[in-house]
Amino acid sequence: MSALQALKNINRETHGEEKPQAFPAMLEKFKGEIARALPRHINPDRMARIALTAFRMTPKLAECDPRSVFAAVIQSSQLGLEVGLMGEAHLVPYKGQCQLIPGYTGLMKLARQSGLVQDIYAHEVRVNDKFLLKLGMERALEHEPLTAPGGFPASDEERGEVAGFYAVAVFKDGSRTFVAMSRNEVEKIRDGSRGYQSAKQYRKESVWDSDFVAMGLKTVIRRLSKFLPKSPELATALAMDAANEQGKAQNLDLEDVIEGNYAPVVEEETGDAPDVDGKSENTPEQPAQDAKAGLTRNGKSDGPAATAAPIASGKARLEAALKSMEQVTTVEALDEAYIRAEAEFEGADLESLLRAYKRAKTKVATLI
């Protein structure tokens, strides 16, 4: 039995149930099918134990549709992330469904696994640390945390309040890039998060309240990711995280996850300076109004015909990218084709590219 057929059996047997069995029972019942469906490098017993532990640590998950919990666990495994205590990904209840939320350690892991990023890391800076940031023709970033007597690291209390965060990526060729964000920047993004707004509205504790540093690190990693080559797995994880930040359901459909066609839908970013949580510094209405008016970037009007060529060109580029992925015969070549094309598209086009990649990967796997 193929891995795909094994998971289809699970979906078929659970789909018609008026009251689906609880997630722990489902996990035990389909343990064999899960083992056949997981990538070879993932131990199914370990995955099941981790998933069950994560499930029990969040009692509210018992109120979610168990199929959505199951889909989240499978999706996490397909991304190569472990849910729970390791912090790579988390199972979070949302309006009766389970959401899969990647942690900052998970995002860093996926960046490294792309094969193009040699290392990636992030740190918080506190008020008593020494921190130097230089931009311009020669960029530099230096951080010297406060030390205790003897040269050992000082405690967080001695280092003081968090002043900001930074993240660094080291590419395969040894070159580096970095971003730095002040605490005010991070808090502005936090305040714009619909999940945080909802928690404040209902006077509930948010993860921003309980683990501000981890969320700050995740925010700066997400900002850095805009400048990194992204594997399909990292692109999916970032999109899932963005959907959560926008207060949208991820709609983790078990069948889509099984087929490898799942792609979260998030709001398209507009303007040249998009914010980390998917919002733009520009108003979303303006680009649409400019397009209708036939405005070019220099503000001159060339009429509706001026927009036709770029649209046609965009479609042609997308079709060419899709065709190039259909023609490859190895996973390595497919990954390279996707990463090369990924930077050229966004929004619905990027979702189409990601779906095509997943279909091609399933096809290539049958040839191996």
N, C-alpha and C positions, 0 to 999 in steps of 0.2 A: 504494500500500500504506500502511495506517495505521501509526502508531508502535506501537500495541498489537499489531497483527498481525505487525509486523517482529520484535518481541521474542518473540512466541509461536513464530515459526519457529525462533528460536535455541533455545528450550526444547525444542521437539519434536525437533530434530536432535541435541541433545546428551543428552537424557534416557535414551535406550536404549543408550548406549554403555557397555560393560562397563568400559573404561578411558578416561575422557574425555581429550581432547587437552589439552595443557598450556595454561595461561592465555594466554601470549603468542600462541600459535598461534590460540587461540579469538578473541582480541582482533582479530587481523589478518583472520581469516576472516569475521567478522561486523561488520567496520568499517562497511559500508554500512547494515546494519540498525540499528547503534548510532546512526548519524547521524540516521536517520529517527525514532528513539525518544526522543532527547534533547530537552529544552525548547529553544525557538528561540534563547534567549540564550546557550546553551552551545556552544562550538566543539568539534565531535567530535574533530578532530585533536589539539587541545590536551588534551582529556580523556583520549584514548588515550595520549598521551605521558606525561602525569602519572601515570596508572594504571600504566603499564609501569615507570616510574621507581620508584614506590612499591613495586611488586611485587619489583623487583630489589634494593631496599635491605633487604628482609627475606627472606633465603634460605629460612627456614622456611615461607614461603607456598607454595613449590613443592611442599610435602608436603600441602597442603590440597586439598580437592576444588575443581578450577578453576571449577565452576559457582557455588560459594559466593563465590569471589573476584569472579567476574563479577557476581553479585547484589549484592555489597557496593559495587562500583564504580557500578552502575546506581542503587542506593539513594542513594549519596552524591550523584550527579548530580541525582536527583530532589529531594533536600533543598537543593541549591544549594551544596554544600560540595566543595572540592577536597581530594583525599587527598594526603598526602606532605609535602613540605618547607614548605608554607605553614602547616602546623599546624592547618588547619581540621578535618581528620579523618584517621584513621590506619587502615590495614589491619593487623589483628593476628591471628596464627594462634591457634586455640583448639581442641584436641582434633580436629584434622583438618579443621576448618572455619575459614572466614575471618570475623572479626568486624569491624564498622565502629565505630570508637570516635571520637566527636567530641572535638576539642580545645577549650580555653577560647576560642580565637579564633573557632572555628566557632560555639560557643554564643552568643557576643556578636554575630556576624554575623546569626544567625537571629533574635535578639531585635530587632535594628535593622530587619530586613526585615519584621517584623510590622506596621510602619507606626504603631505606638502608642508605640514607644520611640525617642526622638530620638537618644540616645547612651547608651552603657554602657561602663564601663571598670573595671579592677581593678589594684591595686598591692600589692606587699609592703611592709611596714614593717620597718626594721632598727633595732637597739638604739640607734644613735647619731643616728637621725632625731628630729625633733620631731613628736609625734603627740598629738592631743587628741580625745577622744570624749566627747560629752555626750548623755545621753538624758533622757527626761522630757517635760515640756510643750513644750519647745523643743529639738529635737535638733540636734546639730552634729557635724561631723567635719572635722578639719583635719590635714593631713599636710605637713610641710616636710622633705624629704629633706636630709641633710647635704650641704653644698656644699664644694668645694675652693677654694683661693685664686683670687680673681678672680670668684667666684660661679658657677663651672661645677660641674656635678654631680660629686660625689665617687664614687670607685670602690666597688664592693660590699664590697671588703675594708676600706676606710676606714669605710664605713657600719656594718659589723659584722654579726653574725648576724641571721637573720630572726627578728623578734619576733611577727609576725602578718600578716594580710592584710585587705583591705577591698575592697568593690565598690560602685559607684555607678551608678544608672540615672536618666536624665533623660527624663521623659515628654514627649509631644508638646505638652502645655499648659505646659511649663516647670517643672512640679513635679518633685521629686526624691525618691528613697528610697535607702537604703544599708544594708549590713550589714558588720560587722567581726568577725573571728574571731582569737583568739590562736593562737599556734603550738601550744600544748597542745591546743586544740580540733581543729585540723587534724590533728595527729598521732593524736588519738584516733579520728578518722574513718579515717585511713590504716590504723591498726592493726585496725580492724573490717572493712576491705576483704578479701574472700575472695581476690582476686587477689594482694594483698600478703602475706597469710598463707601462700598456696601458694608464693610465691617464697621466703619465709623458710624454709618447711618443707623445700624442696628446695635450699636454699642458692644460689638464683639471684638475680641482680640485678634489682630491680624498677624500673619507671619512677619510682617514688617515690625510689629511691636515686640514679638518674642525673639526674633533673630535678625536684627537690623544689619549686622555686619555681613552675614551670609547673603542677604538680599542685595546689599550694596555691591558685594563682589560679583554677584550674578549680573547686576545691572551694567557694571563696567565691562564684563566679559561679553555681554550682548552688544555693547557699543563697539568693542574691538572687533567683533565678528563681522561687522560691516566691511572691514578691510581685509578679510581673510578669504581664501578660496574655500568654498563650502562643499563638503561631500553631500550626497542626497540625504544621508542620515542626519547630519548636522542641520541641513536646511529644514528637514521635517521637524526636528526637535525645537528649533527656533520658532517655527510657525505655530507649533502646538503651544509654546510658551506665550507667544504673542496673542493667540486666541484667548488664552486664560487671562492675560493682562487686560484685554479689551472687554472682558466680562462676557465672552461668548462660549457657548457649548462647543466642545471639540467634536461631538457627534462621532464617537468611536464606534462605528458600526462593525460588528464582528465579521460580517461577510466581506466588507472592504478590507479589513485587516488581514483576513485569511487570504484574499486574492492578491494582497500586496498593492492594492490600488488606493489605500487610504492617504488622503492629503487634506490637512486642516485648511479651512477657508478663513483668511484674515483680511482685514481692511487693507486696501492698497495704500502704500505710502505715496505722498505727493510732495513736490518741491525738491529742492536740492539739499535740505538739511533735515531729514526725518529724525524724529525722536526715537528713543529706545523702545518705548512702549507702542510703537506703530503709529503714533500721531505726528503730524507734521507741524512745523512752525508756521507754515502757510495754511490758509483756509482751504478745505478740500473742494469747495465750490469753484475756486478761481480757475484752476486748469481747465475744467469743463467749460466754463464761460469763455475762456480765451479760445478754446478749440472751436466753439460754435461761431465765434466772431471771426475766426480765421487769423488770429494774431500770431505772429512769430515771436521769437525770444527777444528781438530788439524792439518789440512793441508796435511794429508796422503791420498793417493789414494787407494781406495778399489775396483775401477772399477764400471761400471754401476750398477751392482747388489746391490751395497751398498745403492743406492737411492730408490730401489724398495720397500723395507720394510716400510720406513717412509711414502711413498706416499700411500701405501695400508692401513697403520695404520691410516693415516689422513682421508681417505675416510670412513673407518669403524667407526671412531669416529663421523664423520659428520652424517652418516646414523643412528647411535645410538641416537644422539642428536635430529635429525628430528623425529625419531620414538617416543622418549620420549614426545615430544610436541604433537604429534598426539593422544596420549593416555590419556591426561589430560581431565578433565571434568569441571574445574572451571578456571576463569580468573586468580585468585590468583596463582593457581598451574602452570598455563601456564607462567605467568610472572617469577615465581621462576625458572622454567625449562630453560627459555631463558637466564636469567641473569647468571645462573650457567654455561651455555654452552658458552655464548658470549665471555668470556675471552680466550677461547681455539682456536678461529678461527679469520681469517682476510681475506681481499680481497674478492674473488669470493665466498669462503666458507661462509664468514660472511653474504654476500648478500643472499645466499641461505637460511641460517638460519633465516634471517629477513623476507624473503618472506614466509617461512613456518610458522613462528610465526603469521604473519598477516592472513594467510589462516586459521590457527587453531583458532585464535581469532574470526573470523567470524563464524566458525563452532560452537564454544563454546557458542557464543552469541545466537544462534538459540535454544540452549538447555535450556537457562535460562527462 
